[in-house]
Amino acid sequence: MRLDPQYDEVIAMAAVHSTLLALLVARDERTQEEIVAGFEQCARQHGEDAALSLRTFRRWLVGDVRTQPRPAQRRVARLYWGLTMPQLLGPPPPELPSAAVADLAVSLGRADLMWQADLPGHPATNDTSLDLERQVAMSTRRAARFTAFAEAQNLGAETLEQIRDELRDLANAYLHEPINTLMGDLVATQDLVFKLLEGRQKPAHTRDLYLFAGVVTSLIAKVSHDLGRPHEAMTQTRTVFVCADNADHPGMRAWARGLQSLIAYWAGRPQEAVRYAQAGNELAAHVTGSTAAWLPALEARAWAQLARSDEADQAVMRALAARDQIQPDDLDHIGGLFTFSQAKQHYYAAGTYVFLDGDEAQAQREATTAIDLYEQGPAHDRSFSDEAGSRAELALARVHEGELEGARDALDPVLELEPELRIGGIVASAFRVHEALRAKPYVASPVARDLREQIESFCRLPVAALPQ
């Protein structure tokens, strides 16, 4: 038996990869993006409705598979790599049997890894049989293309479910992952959805795609906002509203107005923030999800910045009333950024009361409750940005009451955040504390001076200053 020398290399590499798929990819000269594109091209050629995002592919590589890949994905994987999904996601065997090496060679398209002599169970293949197999394969692909044309649509239920899963994953990852790790997947998913909308599909699928386009564009708008680019964020949010309108989705329309209110608030335009929140409230008249509580909470914070205490109090009460009536909708089922949690509502209430004279104690209670809920809740629901915001509001309320040591204790965990987590809202919240510490009673305080210096150092390197 004579083997190509590179066979030994394949065996050696198997020991350092967590999955057999990772071994295949390590032997492939293409980029991961090109491999994913090849997978989807294989799906189209065989008439399979199987999408694959780069994020999902990377989870496959390390065996991080929370749900079983869909049947269509499994079928395409068998066609594309020449191995079953359990084989691909399993660890490479320490000593690959001859059949596995043959599959590796076929999968990699590497004739140089094939046997150069007959092996048991693997008789030599002559040119005639190879030619026949190629003709059959070509005929099968042609038939599949005709079937796809005859159905006159460019996607089916499998692709829609895959996109929905990807969006759910991204929306939840937004709570606790740096935005620079998500942006590539967000752009790729948006591009996929827009391309599908340019094709033909059933009307119900078109509505779903417009909703997905609104969801992914919302996430990209939030990235722009977090990078301190409100103009771009607002432009993208207008696209969100158009997508929501085409999907005829009241909840998404209201959510788009809420996002516009959020962007305006942090851009220092509270009056505009009030208008957007009120417009969203009107659209949310029949919305049962948590967006209905988010909108009056947004309005309350904006009124507080305008020192309109009566309007702020009334908006807080409306938010509480809406909380009692919530019945989760499809945006809540996406979760993550699209769910207005109980902890987040306390954080917004703290951000309201901290700007109202005489309500500093209430602001501290609300912020403390929010922090406790974040710390005690499930890790996957814990938002680093909203928890940091809650701590900053607590610090600000303590500064207003002259509790400088307490303010430092509240803000310390925020100032320890790595630069890739220092998004726009967190930096702005920290700088509000800095401004409060410049008030005349605190100018000469060593504690205030030290905390101001720490905040200045923190704000010097926000995520927007990092290479993107």
Beta strands, then each sheet from edge to edge (+ up, - down):
end
